[in-house]
Amino acid sequence: MTTPAIIVTSLTKTFPTGPKKRMTALDAVSLTIDKGSCLAVVGESGSGKTTLARIIVGLETPDSGEVSVNGEPVAPRANRKELRRRARDIQMVFQDPQSSLNRRLPVRVAVDEVLRAHADLSGPARRERCAELFTLVGLETRFMDALPSELSGGQKQRVAIARALAANPSVIVLDESVAALDVTVQAQILELLAELRVSQGLTYLFITHDLSVVQMIADQVVVMRKGTIVERGTTTEVLTAPQHPYTRLLLACAPRPGWKPQRGMIAKLREEIAS
């Protein structure tokens, strides 16, 4: 039996909100992601989806619970050596690609930094590998020496994806990675991600608040609300036959061609959730 790419067991995380007060961001969350698949985690802001992603990659420490990546447990407080080893297994692409780019340096530097850390290559070999990665994500190699200000949002996100690929991970966490892009550019990036998943044998955890992009990339969907999972299933099941009123509310609020909610539907769903 194949070991899942990610196993999350009973994750709980709270944050302080004042003297002797804490907010629960995750409440006993469990999920499994099979190798080579894409799981979308959907929910509005504050649902806990980004906290979940950050714990999985090791950027946050849970109060309790366990995470394993490719069968290896993720240590809550890892040392530098452990963090480097983990980065070879799992990488993260954020909503704002600018966060991984230095505005004063050519964008290839961001990719080269990862190659320095994870690949035993000479300077010329790293530049050659950088060129390969730019080509892989659909960027002409002439953009390697461009400054971030000279690239569009979509091009910068492609650089961020190339940077993630430079560590040669098996799992990539994508946190609202297309949310800030125009619809046409979103579609291009989603198509690229789908191609890379097949060609590179990748597993994705796709964090989003937008159900309209889920059907383009995900095999499975988890719906989160207030730190808990309220629904899970295949993408088709969740999008066409949602069982939880919160999922139905998200779908009712998601604009799509040729569809209009019935009068009073959204108010009725909100009442059902509150009851």
BELQUI-V604240 format. One record per residue. N is the residue number from 0. SS is DSSP state (H for helix, E for strand, L for the rest). PSI is psi in radians with two decimals (NA if undefined). Layout:
n ss psi
N SS PSI
N SS PSI
//
This chain:
n ss psi
0 L 2.31
1 L 2.33
2 L 2.28
3 L 2.69
4 L -0.74
5 E 2.33
6 E 2.14
7 E 2.21
8 E 2.00
9 E 0.83
10 E 2.27
11 E 2.38
12 E 2.28
13 E 2.72
14 E 2.49
15 E 2.42
16 E -0.02
17 E -3.09
18 L 2.05
19 L 0.39
20 E 2.46
21 E 2.55
22 E 2.35
23 E 1.99
24 E -0.62
25 E 2.37
26 E 1.64
27 E 0.89
28 E 2.28
29 E 2.44
30 E 2.86
31 E 2.42
32 E 2.10
33 L 2.65
34 L 2.38
35 L 0.02
36 L 3.04
37 E 2.08
38 E 2.18
39 E 2.30
40 E 2.05
41 E 2.50
42 L 2.81
43 L 3.02
44 L 2.36
45 L 0.06
46 L -0.29
47 L -0.01
48 H -0.70
49 H -0.64
50 H -0.74
51 H -0.83
52 H -0.75
53 H -0.59
54 H -0.71
55 H -0.69
56 H -0.09
57 L 0.23
58 L -0.29
59 L 2.70
60 L 2.21
61 L 2.72
62 L -0.66
63 E 2.92
64 E 3.05
65 E 2.63
66 E 2.37
67 E 2.49
68 E 2.10
69 L 0.68
70 L -0.08
71 E 2.21
72 E 2.46
73 L 2.01
74 L 2.29
75 L -0.67
76 L 1.49
77 L 2.61
78 L 3.12
79 H -0.73
80 H -0.72
81 H -0.69
82 H -0.69
83 H -0.72
84 H -0.71
85 H -0.65
86 H -0.41
87 H -0.36
88 H -0.68
89 E 2.34
90 E 2.83
91 E 2.42
92 E 2.16
93 L 3.00
94 L -0.73
95 L 1.79
96 H -0.36
97 H -0.43
98 H -0.39
99 H 0.13
100 L 2.42
101 L 2.11
102 L -0.30
103 L -0.11
104 L 2.65
105 E 2.55
106 L -0.40
107 H -0.41
108 H -0.65
109 H -0.66
110 H -0.71
111 H -0.62
112 H -0.72
113 H -0.71
114 H -0.67
115 H -0.69
116 H -0.55
117 H -0.10
118 L 2.31
119 L 1.35
120 L 2.62
121 L 2.97
122 H -0.90
123 H -0.65
124 H -0.62
125 H -0.71
126 H -0.68
127 H -0.73
128 H -0.65
129 H -0.75
130 H -0.70
131 H -0.73
132 H -0.68
133 H -0.77
134 H -0.69
135 H -0.63
136 L 0.18
137 L 0.43
138 L 2.40
139 L 2.54
140 H -0.32
141 H -0.36
142 H -0.16
143 H -0.63
144 H 0.19
145 L 2.67
146 E 2.71
147 H -0.63
148 H -0.28
149 H -0.03
150 L 2.66
151 L 2.98
152 H -0.73
153 H -0.68
154 H -0.71
155 H -0.62
156 H -0.57
157 H -0.66
158 H -0.72
159 H -0.65
160 H -0.73
161 H -0.69
162 H -0.74
163 H -0.71
164 H -0.40
165 L -0.47
166 L -0.08
167 L 0.89
168 L 2.87
169 L -0.32
170 E 2.36
171 E 2.26
172 E 2.17
173 E 1.85
174 E 1.73
175 L 0.70
176 L -0.24
177 L 0.08
178 L -0.59
179 L 0.08
180 L 2.67
181 L 2.72
182 H -0.76
183 H -0.67
184 H -0.66
185 H -0.86
186 H -0.68
187 H -0.74
188 H -0.71
189 H -0.68
190 H -0.73
191 H -0.81
192 H -0.69
193 H -0.72
194 H -0.75
195 H -0.62
196 H -0.70
197 H -0.88
198 H -0.53
199 L 0.00
200 L 0.74
201 L 2.75
202 E 2.38
203 E 2.45
204 E 1.98
205 E 1.92
206 E 2.23
207 E 2.72
208 L -0.07
209 L 1.83
210 H -0.37
211 H -0.42
212 H -0.25
213 H -0.77
214 L -0.28
215 L -0.25
216 L -0.46
217 L 2.55
218 L -0.69
219 E 2.70
220 E 2.39
221 E 2.27
222 E 2.19
223 E 2.52
224 E 2.19
225 L 0.76
226 L 0.07
227 E 2.75
228 E 2.11
229 E -0.33
230 E 2.58
231 E 2.68
232 E -3.03
233 E 2.79
234 H -0.75
235 H -0.78
236 H -0.84
237 H -0.67
238 H -0.49
239 H -0.42
240 L 1.06
241 L 2.44
242 L -0.59
243 L 2.45
244 H -0.53
245 H -0.70
246 H -0.73
247 H -0.62
248 H -0.78
249 H -0.73
250 H -0.66
251 H -0.51
252 H -0.13
253 L 1.98
254 L 2.41
255 L 2.62
256 L 2.40
257 L 0.26
258 L 2.32
259 L 2.31
260 L 2.60
261 L 2.65
262 L 2.22
263 L 0.00
264 H -0.82
265 H -0.75
266 H -0.69
267 H -0.73
268 H -0.68
269 H -0.69
270 H -0.69
271 H -0.68
272 H -0.71
273 H -0.41
274 L NA
//
